[in-house]
Every structure is written in C-alpha cells, then in structure tokens.
C-alpha cells in the first residue's frame, strides 16, 4: 500500500471520529438541556407534586395526570379542586392558582381524559386478545401426506399496549365516562391527604370552567347525596354550559339553594354565554326563583358575576385588569361565614 493511500485512510478516520464525537456532544448537550429545563420547571414551584401512575387510572383504564399544591398542609387548610374546560388543560387556571397559593389553599387540578397529558388508555382484555391474535403468526394447517411443519411457539400473554386517546375523537360515551370517572381518583387522593391531617376536606371548594363546571356540579350533588360526604362548601362555575348534560345534572338541585353557595362568572359581552348562565340559573332554582330576584346581586341564592369582556373560561381569568382571581378567592373566604362552625371542623373521612 502506497504512502499516499495510508495518509488518506488515516485522515478519513480522524474526520469520522471527530464527527462522531461532535454528534455525541450535541446529543449529550440536548439531554442536559432537557434535564435542566425539567429541573428549572421543578425549581420554579418546588412544592408542586405531579400526580400520575397506577393510583390515577380510572375504572375504564384511562391514565390521568394532575398537579397538587399542598398549601399550608395542616388541618385547617382549604382544599380546592380546579376543573378545566373542553379542549383546554389544567394550565387554564394558572392565574387563579397563583392567587390561591398566596392564601395557602391546597390546590388540586388535573387534565380530563383526552386533554393535556391524560391521553393514554389501556385496552380492555377483549381488545388485548384481538390485538395479540392479529400479531401472532398463523402457521396454517399441514397438507395430508406431507411432512408436518413444526408449530410456531405460542407467545405468552403480553401486557396491554397503551393507545392514544384524544378528545377530538370522542363519542358521546367518552364524555359520559369522563363525567362519571375522571374525578374519582383525585378525590380519593384528597381523602388520603385529609386523613393524614394535611388539609380539611370539610372545607372543600370546587371551581370549574364550562364543561368542568358541569362536572363540578355533578360532584357536588353526588357528595351531598351521601350523608357522610356533605363537605362541598362552595362551587364556582366560570362561563357555564347550557347543554343536555348540564341541564340533566344541575336542574332543580336543592343543595345549591341554601347548603352550597354557587357563584357563576361570565363575560357579559358574549351574549350567548350570558344567556347560558341565566338559563342554567333558572333551572337550578326552579320554583325557588322569585320574579323580583336580581341575578347579579351577591345576596341572590345563585348570583351571576358579570364582567365587561367577550372572553370566557381561562381567558377571562387572564384579564388582569378585571381582577377575577382575587375576587374568586375573596368569595371563597366569605362563603365559610355562611356555614356553621361545627360543620367545618376537621374529621377523618
């Protein structure tokens, strides 16, 4: 081999080695940057706990994700559940969370199925068997007179393969299951926190935006139907829906007349949103509604707080000049004065 050829080979190896080293450095740099981003996010709110895993899988096998801020973490701490709107995620409440953290509330918020980070579903056993049957090779039947081919080994049962589960593909049953199941794992988490004396579940507050408001209303009525679960002290619905689900779940609900203060919040410049709030309010009050009742009066059984904006839901919360997060927190503090002190005492659930 000539000297020139040897020199060429050596130079080529050096170039390739330097390229590989640079690529590895870039990959390591990218991984470090990702880790630093995660750490920076963690450091920005060191008290926040991410909620996911086996304890937050619904009975129909949807893996949910949420966040928990412990607040003062004692037996007097007020727990608040935040339920986001359709097509949104738990980040919708960022301005409200910041205000509530200042007041020491324990805040729990999560992504409904098909939203945010709650987009994984595990198939049921029948779906799993069908999937494995499609993936297992079929050796076929041997022909008579021919040598029998050895059978393919039978694959052992495989763990269920998760599937992507997105709200844009939902059918009616998916929404029904969301209303039925999604809040239960997170309520059980709050029960555990209560029993560890880190909050007072007898002071529970629920806040929801549009679809989340209807889910919050359903949670409230279910808890009040249980003699031992009458612990919701206030419900706030931002930009309420007025659809078949909302009508069916919230119509003539007596617990909102006296026992559970209910506040609706709406951007009054959106005509349809305002009508939704008024219509839902009439359904809730039913025969209790008085002809001379003023819906916007805070002394009303179910008041509607109207703000000069076309925005609704989380977008309405972000209009800092309106100060809605502060007003919601003030309203929560005021509602505790409407309950008997003995009803607000901590107790084991």
N, C-alpha and C positions, 0 to 999 in steps of 0.2 A: 504494500500500500504506500503510495507516494506521500511525501511530507505535506503537500498542499491539501490532499484529501483528509489526512489526520487533523490538520488545523481546522478544516471546515466542520468536521464532526464535533470537535471539542467546542467550537463557538456555538454550534447549534444546541448542544446540551446545556451550555451556560444560559442561553436565551430562554430555553424552555423552563429551566429551573427557576430563573428569576421571574418568569411569568406566573408559574405555579405559586411561588412564594408571595407574589403581589396579590394573586387571586385569594389565597388563604388569608392574607392580611385583611383584604376587603371583606371577606366573609366574617372573620372574627370581629372586625370593626362594626359590621352591621349587627351582629348578635349582641355585642356590647352596648351598642346604641339602643337596641330594643330593650335590653335589660335595664339600662339607665332610664329609659322612658318610663318603664314599669315602676322602677324604684321612685322616680320623681313623682309619678302619679300617687304612689303609696304615701310618700312623704308629705304631699300636699294635703292629705287628710289621713293622718296616722290612726285615727280612731275608727275609721270605716272598716267594716267586715264584709267581705264578699260572701254571698250565700249561694251555694250551688252544691251539686253532688247528690248522693243517694237519699238524703233526707228531704230533698226538694224535687222529687219526682212525683208527678200526680198519679192518681189511681189508674189513669188510662195511658201511663208510660211516657209522659212529656217531661223532659228535663228543663226546669226553670232556673232563672238566675235573678238574684236580687242584691240589695245593699242594706246594711244596718248600721246606724249611728247610735251609740249607746246613751248619749246624753249624760245626765248626772249619775246614772247607774245606781240608783238607790230605790227604796220602797215608795218614794213619793214621785218618782219620775213619770211624766205623762208620755204614754206611747201613742204614736201617730202612724197610721198606715196610709200611704200615698198610692193611688191607683190611676195610672196614666190613661190617656185617650186612645181611640182607634188609630192605628197607623203610626203611633208615637212609641216612646220607650220611657224608662224611668228617669232619663235625663231631662224630661219635660219639666220636672219640678225643681230644677237647680236653684232658682231664685228663692223659692219657698223653703227649701232645705237650709240654705244659708241663714235665713231669718230664724228658723226653728232651732238650729244649732246654738244660736246666741242665747236662747231661752232654756237650753238644757233638756229639750224634749228627746225622747228615744224615737228615732225615725226609721221606719221600715218601708222600703219601696222595692218593687220588683217589675220585671218585664212579663207581661202576659204571653201565653203561648203564641208562637208565630211572630213575635215582636222582639226587637232588640237582640239580646243574647239568648232568648228562650226559643230557639229554632231547631231543637233536636228532639226527635221522637223515636222510641224503641218499638219495633213491631210486636204485635201480639203473637202467641205461639203458632196460630194458623198461618199468619203471614210469614213467619220464620220458616216453617216447614215448606211452604210453597217456594220460598226463595232458595232454600237448600236443595230442593228437588230440581230446580232449574240449573243449579250449579254442579250437581253430581252427574258425571258421565254415565250413560247407559250402554253397557257392553253388548246389548242385544241378545236374542235367543240363538243358540247354535243350530246349524242345519243338520238333519239326520245323516248319519254315515260319515260325517266329517269329525275331525278331532275337536273336542271341546276346548275352547279357549279359556284360559284361567279368568276367573271373575275379578273384576276390579275391586280393590279393597273398599269396604264401606267406611265412609268418612264419619268420624264421631260427631255428635251434635255440636254445632258451633254457637258461640254466644250471639245474641241478636245484633244485627248490623243496624246502627242508627241511621235514620233517614232525615233529610232536610224537611222542615215543617214551617212553611211561611204563610203569613196571614193573607197574602194575595191569592192563595189557592184555597181559602177556607170555603166550606159549605155551611149550611145552617147548623148542622150537628156540631161542627167545630166551635162555633160561637156558643152554642148551648153548653158544651163541655167546659169551655172557658169560664162561663158564669158559674158552673157547678163546682169545678175542681181546683182552679188555679190559686185561690187564696188560702186554701186549707193548709198546705204545708207551712206557709208563713205564719198563719195564726197559731199553729202548734209550736212554732219556734218562739213566738211571744209568750205562750203559756209557760214554756220552759224557762224563759228569762224571768217571768213573774215569780215562778216557784223558787228561783234562785235569788229572789229579793233584789233584782236589778232594775225592776220597773213595777208600776202599779197598773195591772190590766183592768182594774175597776175604773180607770180614768181614760179608757180607750177613745181615741178620736179617729175618724175615717174621713179622708178627703179624696175625691175623685174628679176627673175631668171627662166630660161627655160619657163615653162608654164606661169608663172607670167609675163615674158617679152612680150609674145604674148598678154596677157590681157592688159598690159600697152600700147602696140602699138595700140590696138583697142580703148582704152580710148582716146589716143591722137588724133587719126583720127576722132573720133566722136566729140570731143570737137572742133577741128579745122573746122569741117563741120558746126558747129554752129557759126554764125557771132559774137555772144556775148561771146562765150566760148573759144576764141583763147588765152589760157593762159598757155599752157604747154611750158616751156622754155627749157627743156632738157629731153631726155629719155635715160636710160642706161639699156641695156639688158645683163645679165650675162649668159653665156652658152645658146645662143638662140636655140630654137627648129626649126626644118625644117620639119614640118608635114603638113597635109592638112589644119588644122586650121591656122597655121602661114602663109602658102602660100596665102590663101584666104584673110586673114585680112591685110597683110602687103605688098602685091605686088603692085608695081607702086604707092606708096603712096607719093604724091608730097610734103606733108608738111615736110618730112624728108630731102628733097634736100637742102632747104635754111632756112625755118622758124624754124624748131625744130632740134637742134643738136642731133644726135643719135650716141651713142658710144656702141659698142659691146665688151664684155670682154670674153676671153676664155682661158682655159688651153691648150696650143698648143700641148702638148704631147699626148692628146687624139685626134687621127686622125679624128674620126667621128665628134666630137664636133667642130673641126676647119673647116671641110668641111661644116657643118651646117651653121656656121657663114658666110662663103664665099658665099654659095649659096643663103642664105637669103639676104645678102647684094646686090647681083646681081639683085635679084627680086625687091628689094626696089628701086634701082637706075634705073633699066630698061634702056631706051635709053640714059639716062644721063651718064651712065658709060663710062669712057674713056678707051681705050686699054692700055694706059701707066699709068693708075691710080695705085697708090700704096695703097693697103687696110690698111696697118699698119701705114701709115702716118697720124698724127693728123690733117694735113691740108686737108685730104680727106673729101669728103662730108659725108661719113659714115665710120668712122675709126673703125678698129678692134684692140684692145689692147690685144696682146698675151703674156702669162706668162708661164715660164717653169714649167709646172705642168700637171699631168694627172687628177687632181681634177677639179670638176666643181661646179657651183652654190655656195651655202653657204659654202661648204667645201673649195672652192677656197678662199673665204674671210678669212677663219680661218688660212691660211698660213701666219703667221705674218711676216716672212722674206720677203714676196713679197710686203707688204705694200699697198695692193689693197684698203682698206677702205679710206686711206689718199688720194690715187690717184683719187678715185671717187669724194671725196669731193673737191679736187683741180679742177677737171674737171668741176664740177657744178659751182664753183665760176668763172671760166674762161668763161663759156658759157654766163653768163649775160652780158659780154662785147660785145657779138655779137648781142644783141638786142638794139633797140632804147630805150632811157631813158623814153620817153613818154609812151611806151608800158608796162613798168614795174611799173608804178605808181599805187598805191592802188586805187581801185574803188569798189563801192558796187555792189554785184552780184545779 
